[in-house]
Amino acid sequence: MTGVKHEFSMEMSCEGCCNAAKRVLGKIGVDAVVTDLETKTVTVTTDASVEKLLEALNKTGKKIQYIGVKE
């Protein structure tokens, strides 16, 4: 798998929220998406820009914040 791992904080309260993040990110063609409902984070592996990822995640209607690159 190539790409950079980007981590976002996302307002999530259920699996539906997690699935919404996966759905919008899947439409822009990312390598992988891992959601963690407990920590309310979304980790995305992709070569796409942070701006493009934020634009997609904002379509969920949830509060999103970019945390940074995850090692």
C-alpha positions as CSV (number, residue, x, y, z in Angstrom):
1,M,0.0,0.0,0.0
2,T,1.3,3.4,-0.9
3,G,0.4,6.8,0.2
4,V,0.6,8.8,3.4
5,K,-1.5,8.1,6.5
6,H,-3.5,11.2,7.5
7,E,-5.4,11.3,10.8
8,F,-8.5,13.4,11.4
9,S,-10.7,14.0,14.5
10,M,-14.3,13.5,13.5
11,E,-17.5,14.0,15.5
12,M,-18.9,10.4,15.5
13,S,-21.6,8.9,17.7
14,C,-22.4,5.6,15.9
15,E,-21.4,3.1,13.2
16,G,-23.5,5.1,10.8
17,C,-21.1,8.0,11.2
18,C,-18.1,5.7,10.6
19,N,-19.8,4.4,7.5
20,A,-20.5,7.9,6.2
21,A,-16.8,8.8,6.4
22,K,-15.9,5.6,4.6
23,R,-18.5,6.2,1.9
24,V,-17.4,9.8,1.1
25,L,-13.7,8.9,1.1
26,G,-14.3,5.9,-1.1
27,K,-15.8,8.2,-3.7
28,I,-12.5,10.0,-4.1
29,G,-10.4,6.9,-4.3
30,V,-8.3,6.4,-1.2
31,D,-6.1,3.4,-0.5
32,A,-7.5,2.7,3.0
33,V,-9.8,4.2,5.7
34,V,-9.8,3.1,9.3
35,T,-12.4,4.6,11.6
36,D,-12.2,4.4,15.4
37,L,-15.5,5.3,17.1
38,E,-14.0,5.1,20.6
39,T,-11.3,7.7,19.9
40,K,-13.4,9.5,17.2
41,T,-10.6,9.4,14.7
42,V,-10.4,8.6,11.0
43,T,-7.1,7.5,9.5
44,V,-6.8,7.7,5.7
45,T,-4.0,6.2,3.6
46,T,-3.8,8.1,0.3
47,D,-1.8,10.3,-2.1
48,A,-4.7,12.8,-2.2
49,S,-4.2,16.2,-0.7
50,V,-5.4,17.1,2.8
51,E,-7.7,19.7,1.2
52,K,-9.4,17.1,-0.9
53,L,-9.8,14.8,2.1
54,L,-11.3,17.6,4.2
55,E,-13.6,18.5,1.4
56,A,-14.9,14.9,1.2
57,L,-15.2,14.5,5.0
58,N,-17.1,17.8,5.3
59,K,-19.9,16.2,3.2
60,T,-20.7,14.1,6.2
61,G,-22.0,17.2,8.0
62,K,-19.8,16.3,11.0
63,K,-17.2,18.5,12.7
64,I,-13.8,17.5,11.3
65,Q,-10.3,18.5,12.3
66,Y,-7.0,17.5,10.7
67,I,-4.6,16.1,13.3
68,G,-1.7,15.4,11.1
69,V,0.4,12.7,9.4
70,K,0.4,9.4,11.3
71,E,3.6,7.4,11.4
